[in-house]
Amino acid sequence: TISSGKLDLSGPDGAAMLLRLLYSSPERHYGFSPTPLPSPFMVGRVQVGDFKRLRAGCSPRGASVYSGSMGGQPVVVKFGVDIDTEVEVLKLLEGLKVERVPRVLAEVAPQTGQQPGMVIQPCGTHLRAADAPDLIAQVVLDVAVILCKLAGAGILHRDVSGGNVVQHGGRGWLIDFQVGPRR
């Protein structure tokens, strides 16, 4: 019950009541306003659009990540304060011929009220507990090989986690180089 502006959670169903309240209220009730989907934009003569939010920036430095399409091909579009650092790292890795890390297709100049961004490929999916053991083993092996190649080049990812590993085409990919390397 709510009395005098306070929610009484002391009863046996208090936690369940709080969860129902949280899940039934729009995000704006908590002072959270998700970043609106970006408007379609052009890269050269090719439109990038059809956006779906994959991850909204959770902090002032957090990046907003979207799936989309560019010329009919699936892409990932990422906007964030430190995108220039990630673009620099990904281009360095491409020059070093490190496989199974994203490739930068385009850099996106910031528009009014928007952070700088980049368009990358491929679009992968995170592993799930229901994935086949052979797929999970292959992804782990691939990421270990990527990390060895990075270390051999004097580069540390500094944020290896399940959220930064995806599979694409049955192979493991290491993503999110926003933190930047240490050499």
C-alpha positions as CSV (number, residue, x, y, z in Angstrom):
1,T,0.0,0.0,0.0
2,I,1.0,3.6,-0.5
3,S,0.4,5.8,2.5
4,S,1.6,9.4,2.9
5,G,3.6,9.2,-0.3
6,K,5.7,6.2,0.8
7,L,5.6,2.7,-0.5
8,D,5.3,0.1,2.3
9,L,7.5,-2.8,1.3
10,S,7.6,-4.4,4.8
11,G,4.8,-7.0,4.0
12,P,5.5,-10.5,2.6
13,D,4.8,-9.4,-0.9
14,G,6.7,-6.1,-0.7
15,A,9.5,-7.1,-3.1
16,A,7.1,-8.6,-5.6
17,M,5.0,-5.4,-5.5
18,L,8.0,-3.3,-6.2
19,L,9.0,-5.4,-9.1
20,R,5.5,-5.2,-10.6
21,L,5.5,-1.4,-10.1
22,L,8.9,-1.1,-11.8
23,Y,8.0,-3.3,-14.8
24,S,4.7,-1.7,-15.3
25,S,5.9,1.9,-15.3
26,P,7.3,3.7,-18.4
27,E,11.0,4.4,-18.3
28,R,10.4,8.2,-18.2
29,H,8.9,7.8,-14.6
30,Y,12.4,7.1,-13.4
31,G,14.0,10.1,-15.1
32,F,15.3,7.9,-17.9
33,S,14.7,9.0,-21.4
34,P,16.2,6.6,-24.0
35,T,18.1,8.1,-26.9
36,P,15.8,8.3,-29.9
37,L,16.6,6.2,-32.9
38,P,18.9,8.0,-35.3
39,S,17.5,9.3,-38.6
40,P,18.6,7.6,-41.7
41,F,21.8,9.2,-43.1
42,M,23.9,8.9,-46.3
43,V,27.4,7.4,-46.5
44,G,28.5,8.5,-50.0
45,R,25.5,7.6,-52.1
46,V,24.3,4.7,-49.9
47,Q,21.6,5.2,-47.2
48,V,22.1,3.8,-43.7
49,G,18.8,3.2,-41.9
50,D,16.3,0.7,-40.6
51,F,17.7,1.1,-37.1
52,K,16.9,-1.1,-34.1
53,R,18.4,-0.3,-30.7
54,L,20.9,-2.9,-29.4
55,R,22.2,-1.0,-26.5
56,A,21.5,2.5,-25.2
57,G,24.3,4.6,-23.6
58,C,24.0,4.0,-19.8
59,S,26.4,6.8,-18.8
60,P,27.6,10.1,-20.2
61,R,30.5,8.2,-21.8
62,G,28.4,5.2,-22.8
63,A,27.8,4.4,-26.4
64,S,24.4,3.9,-28.1
65,V,24.5,0.9,-30.5
66,Y,22.1,0.0,-33.2
67,S,21.6,-2.6,-35.9
68,G,20.7,-1.2,-39.3
69,S,21.3,-1.7,-42.9
70,M,23.6,0.0,-45.5
71,G,22.8,-0.7,-49.1
72,G,20.8,-3.8,-48.1
73,Q,23.6,-5.2,-45.9
74,P,23.3,-5.6,-42.1
75,V,25.6,-3.2,-40.2
76,V,26.1,-2.0,-36.7
77,V,26.0,1.8,-36.0
78,K,27.6,3.0,-32.8
79,F,27.5,6.6,-31.5
80,G,29.6,7.7,-28.5
81,V,32.0,10.3,-27.0
82,D,35.0,8.1,-27.5
83,I,34.2,6.7,-31.0
84,D,37.3,8.3,-32.5
85,T,39.5,6.1,-30.2
86,E,37.6,3.0,-31.2
87,V,37.8,3.9,-34.9
88,E,41.6,4.4,-34.6
89,V,42.0,1.0,-32.8
90,L,39.9,-0.8,-35.4
91,K,41.8,0.7,-38.3
92,L,45.1,-0.2,-36.6
93,L,43.9,-3.8,-36.2
94,E,42.8,-3.9,-39.8
95,G,46.3,-2.8,-40.9
96,L,47.8,-5.5,-38.7
97,K,45.4,-8.0,-40.5
98,V,43.8,-9.1,-37.2
99,E,40.8,-11.3,-38.1
100,R,37.4,-11.4,-36.5
101,V,37.3,-7.9,-35.2
102,P,34.8,-5.4,-36.7
103,R,35.8,-3.4,-39.8
104,V,34.9,0.3,-40.0
105,L,32.9,1.0,-43.1
106,A,32.3,4.7,-42.4
107,E,32.8,7.4,-39.8
108,V,29.7,9.5,-39.0
109,A,30.2,13.1,-38.2
110,P,28.1,14.3,-35.3
111,Q,24.8,16.0,-36.1
112,T,23.0,18.5,-33.8
113,G,22.6,16.8,-30.4
114,Q,24.3,13.7,-31.6
115,Q,27.7,12.1,-30.7
116,P,30.2,11.0,-33.4
117,G,29.6,7.6,-34.7
118,M,30.8,4.8,-36.9
119,V,29.3,2.1,-39.2
120,I,30.9,-1.3,-38.7
121,Q,30.4,-4.9,-39.8
122,P,29.6,-7.7,-39.1
123,C,26.5,-8.0,-37.0
124,G,27.0,-10.8,-34.6
125,T,25.0,-12.3,-31.8
126,H,25.9,-12.9,-28.2
127,L,26.3,-16.5,-27.0
128,R,23.4,-18.1,-25.1
129,A,23.3,-21.0,-22.8
130,A,21.2,-22.9,-25.4
131,D,24.0,-22.6,-28.0
132,A,25.6,-25.8,-29.1
133,P,28.8,-26.7,-27.1
134,D,30.8,-26.9,-30.4
135,L,29.9,-23.3,-31.2
136,I,30.7,-22.1,-27.7
137,A,34.1,-23.9,-27.9
138,Q,34.9,-22.4,-31.3
139,V,34.0,-18.9,-30.1
140,V,36.2,-19.3,-27.1
141,L,39.1,-20.6,-29.2
142,D,38.7,-17.8,-31.7
143,V,38.7,-15.1,-29.0
144,A,41.8,-16.6,-27.4
145,V,43.6,-16.5,-30.8
146,I,42.5,-12.8,-31.3
147,L,43.8,-11.9,-27.8
148,C,47.1,-13.6,-28.5
149,K,47.5,-11.6,-31.8
150,L,46.6,-8.4,-29.9
151,A,49.2,-9.2,-27.2
152,G,51.8,-10.0,-29.9
153,A,51.2,-6.5,-31.3
154,G,51.4,-4.9,-27.8
155,I,47.7,-4.2,-27.6
156,L,45.4,-4.9,-24.7
157,H,41.6,-4.9,-25.2
158,R,41.0,-4.1,-21.4
159,D,37.3,-5.0,-21.5
160,V,37.0,-8.7,-22.5
161,S,33.6,-9.9,-21.2
162,G,30.7,-11.9,-22.5
163,G,29.1,-8.7,-23.6
164,N,32.1,-8.0,-25.9
165,V,32.2,-11.4,-27.6
166,V,29.8,-12.3,-30.4
167,Q,29.5,-15.1,-32.9
168,H,29.0,-14.5,-36.6
169,G,29.1,-17.3,-39.1
170,G,29.9,-19.8,-36.4
171,R,33.1,-18.0,-35.4
172,G,34.0,-15.8,-32.5
173,W,34.5,-12.1,-32.8
174,L,35.9,-9.6,-30.2
175,I,34.0,-6.3,-30.3
176,D,33.9,-3.0,-28.4
177,F,37.4,-1.5,-28.5
178,Q,36.1,1.8,-27.1
179,V,38.4,1.6,-24.1
180,G,41.4,1.8,-26.3
181,P,44.6,-0.1,-26.4
182,R,47.6,0.2,-24.2
183,R,50.9,-0.4,-25.9
